Amino acid sequence: MSEFLRGTRDFARGVAFLNAHPKLWGWVLAPALVTALVMAALLILVLRTIGGVTDSIVNLLPSWLHSVAGAGLVAVLGIALAAGAALIFVSIAGAIAGPFCELLSEAVEAKLTGAPGAPFALGRFLAELTVGLGHTVRRLLGSLMSALFLLALSLLPVAGAIAALVLGGWFAARSAAYDCYDSVLARRALPYRDKLGFLSRHRGRSFGLGAVVAALLLVPGVNLVVLGVGAVGATLAAHDLGA
């Protein structure tokens, strides 16, 4: 539990570090606009999907159940789709913020070590971006499968919707932890498997940071900058861990 709490404090350390070096906030704010557009698109998709899926299921039931079942299904599917959308949003937001977070993490490390980072090189940036996109595709596929599983689970009466909400939060926290630490690990040119191995070895601390970030991704406005702050917290934690 102590490692989990230490991970939650890493987020606060990220905020404090950014406030101490305000110029670094530029790397946090840069992807915010694109993330806002993606969030709006996902919200519209969820609202439209609820109606269509509900009507399709209700039409399969006897007419005398339509009014009762319709209201219940809207609530159940709303919970499941919201959990699934949050999970997918974390992955997409991470992909958008990823290149900026890597540059931010590099700048943080330069200030921690006193050694200047490597100068910006377009070729290196594009190469790292290509590798990162490949890893992101793998994660998006996993997120889509998880979202479908949550949708199916939510169809179980009462307990299914609660379980879908809890599991959705757990999946989102794991995904957010990966995105935050990837800003450090991607610059180490680690294979995807080795990145997961690092998170597994430091499960409590990385999950603590991921849980805070995933929760704040649900807060309008804050969710636009939270991954960048999390990347700073992950960089500070990785520095502590000697990564």
C-alpha angles and dihedrals in degrees: 000000000000091000090050091053090047088054092053089051090053088072092056089048088054092054092048092049092051091049089051090052103033095176088070090066087080090073089052096048097043098081094036096096094051091047090052091055092049091049091052092049092051091049092052090047092052093048092049094044095053093060096046096045093045093051092049093052096041091052088062092059129079113277094246089062096050100093096043096040093044094060093044094048093051090056095044096044091043090058093045096045092046090053091047093045091050090052093050091042091057090055095046094044089050091053091051095046095038101092092044092047091052091055089045092050091050090053091049092051091049090057092045096050100029089230115122116242123243113281116259112273120185093210093053091044092053093045092052090044091054092051091045092051090052091054090045092055090054090050094046090054089051091048092051091051090049091049091052090049091051091050092052092045092052091062089071108096116268099317091057093057092047092048091048091053093048094045091045089056092048092050091047092051091051091048092048090050090054092050093050096048093040088072086069103030095048090060088055087060090234119170117246092256092053092051090055089046092055091051090048093052090051096033099144097048096042092045091051091057091043092051092055092046093046091050093049091049085072092059112091113238094009090066090066094067104023097095091054091051089047090053090056090049091049091050091052090047093048089051089054090049093049094242 
